[in-house]
Amino acid sequence: MTSHQASPQAPALPETTAERFEADVGEASRVRPVVVDFWAPWCQPCHQLAPLLESVAARFAGEVDAVKLNIDKAPRIAQRYRIQSIPALTAFRDGAVAREVTGMQSEQSLTGLFAAVAPSEADRCVARAQAATDDSEAERWLSQALESDPAHRDAVVALARRLADRGETQQARGLLGRVVEDAEVARLRAELDLAAAGRGDAERARLTADADAGDPQAALELGRALAADGDHAAAIERLLGAVTNPQTREPARQALLEVFAVLGDDHELTKSARPRLASALY
């Protein structure tokens, strides 16, 4: 675990500008959190805060970055983040404001601000998993992350995807149940649902023959099987055919929504198939 003991010499914080703010803060905070010290030369409390802030920032070096922004030279940035009084400290993570405090702060308060946005033990384990060149090593780090934080979103998704890739779908589903569903989680869950519909070559051939003969249930099952194999274009055509039959309309619609979730809203197949689905339904 990283120690945040007092640093004997704390360097002055680097300055950012209105022109560099997006790179120094917005983009940089996607790599690691950034604390911005909004200040001005005429602000006496800002000068009083500076050595404390520099000391705390030095203790979190490598985990949380810190920069200063002179609001007199960047009034629009200050306005954007509603800085009404200074000193003001705003912590950014993943390009967005994560925490903010205003006014003179104690060393304990500053430490709390930095600690609140610093990477957790689980975060560090996930980073090591991403850097690992061996699959078993990566999984060990992901498992360790989940021991530290059982609902760590990135660890859950990364390990669930690895389980899904080797066919352990039930275990993958169980993991996904630990986290709030977002677009990536929904996509992975849809992939798991589609994978359950996989078929062998002989079964696929039978379904194809029956579907071509007009059997809507065969068309539905064939569409699911094609989607499970990643042939999304062919799957969509079969499932759109099944949607037109009252007997298979609802399950085919659900299967198409799963395909769209896997592909994403911006995929060309999704954009072309959605209007066709709406037309078939209404």
ZIHU-V517671 format. One record per helix or strand of 3 or more residues. SS is the DSSP state (h for helix, s for strand). FROM is the first residue (numbers start at 1). LEN is the number of residues. If there is no record, write none. Layout:
ss: [SS	SS]
from: [FROM	FROM]
len: [LEN	LEN]
This chain:
ss: [s	h	s	h	s	h	s	s	h	h	h	h	h	h	h	h	h	h	h]
from: [14	21	33	44	64	75	88	96	107	121	135	153	169	183	201	216	232	249	268]
len: [3	10	7	16	7	6	6	7	11	11	14	13	8	13	12	13	12	15	14]
